[in-house]
């Protein structure tokens, strides 16, 4: 049963290649769903308004957050005077009508007009950043002075009721590192592809300049170092509930092999052969074809076998091999910088804290309905909304 007292408009926040309601493709194949099952339609069938956001290709977390704010509140996208000056981009973007009237303000019933953010993959840090800025604002933008967007002023912690991450990039992925390791120059080719999607004319110099923007380069932000920097800069909104859903589409096939026998007098702390065997224990983390591994087999295998011990790139160990085809499973859990509790019941949830949902055996795309039974897919979102809408109202 859904408690209407805590049911707020839901904003679906897509990942890197995601698209929103303003794209024609969404009419027949929504990002969150399939031709036969749409997450947005399922949520609307519960009498809960739902919008799928859309973003500029190649935009980083900050830019996507500003675009998300404008789509919800209405008005022209304001990337901030300080940010636009620092990154050499126009300050203003598209103009939107808005989805929630008087968002974050008290309504005639004496309650705040809130939203729930449901974010997939790279959409997760965008949703988290929006909840953070609504509460705390941006000191850099405030210091710039002049006409400052309400987004950067903070003081509106009641605006976001809940943040739900679906296979969210909460601690970074080794996929970009692995791609660059196997195919040098991959990020440059991908950057060019995103520029084409924007319809921009670009040169090799434009691509290089984009990749040098360490703080706003999307590929940097998706990686381990980028997300580590991001997690240092933000904290949970004290009036927002946080839920993390994760998936795993790989299997450690090394467990099926006979275990190496240790010699009678072999000291595991001094034996080089023993240490080598321990170091290589998860060498066979490969796609689990029984549980969603087939659609993401190439990327799941790439992440599942990638290791790096060199100082010129973030450390990547076999512990990080289990993945959902896009992101290392451990890194889709609640952020490592935050305290987390296992979800038990909706009555045991409190704002400002992270709750980890059970890890689903499947790939990241399953949250988008790929190769999922329509009835099961719809049931997933209905069950999720039962949890979100039955959390206590935050005064």
Number of C-alpha atoms within 10 A of each C-alpha: 10 15 14 13 12 18 23 23 22 23 23 24 30 26 20 18 14 20 22 20 15 11 10 11 12 18 13 12 14 25 27 26 25 20 12 14 21 24 25 23 18 19 20 15 12 14 13 17 18 22 21 25 22 21 23 18 20 23 17 22 25 19 21 26 25 25 28 23 24 22 25 21 18 19 16 18 22 24 24 25 22 16 19 15 12 10 13 9 11 13 15 15 16 11 14 16 13 17 19 19 14 15 20 21 15 14 12 7 6 9 15 22 19 24 25 26 29 22 28 28 27 27 29 26 30 27 29 27 25 26 32 25 24 23 25 20 22 18 11 13 20 18 11 13 10 9 10 16 18 14 26 23 17 18 15 22 20 26 23 27 31 28 26 25 29 27 34 30 33 29 28 27 28 26 24 20 26 21 17 13 14 11 10 12 11 16 18 17 13 14 22 20 14 18 19 13 13 12 10 10 9 11 11 12 9 14 17 12 11 18 18 12 13 12 16 20 19 22 22 21 24 28 20 24 17 20 21 18 13 20 19 9 10 16 18 20 28 16 22 24 24 25 25 26 20 30 30 28 30 32 21 17 15 15 12 8 8 7 10 9 7 12 10 6 6 12 12 13 8 9 12 12 12 17 14 10 13 12 13 12 17 22 17 20 27 26 32 23 15 12 16 25 26 17 18 21 19 14 20 29 22 24 31 30 18 21 21 16 10 9 7 7 11 15 14 19 15 19 14 22 29 27 35 33 30 25 34 27 26 25 23 31 27 26 20 14 13 12 11 17 15 13 15 12 9 14 10 11 22 17 18 16 19 25 23 19 16 14 16 17 18 26 32 30 24 22 25 21 23 18 14 18 14 17 10 12 23 22 14 14 17 19 12 15 21 17 18 25 22 18 23 18 15 15 8
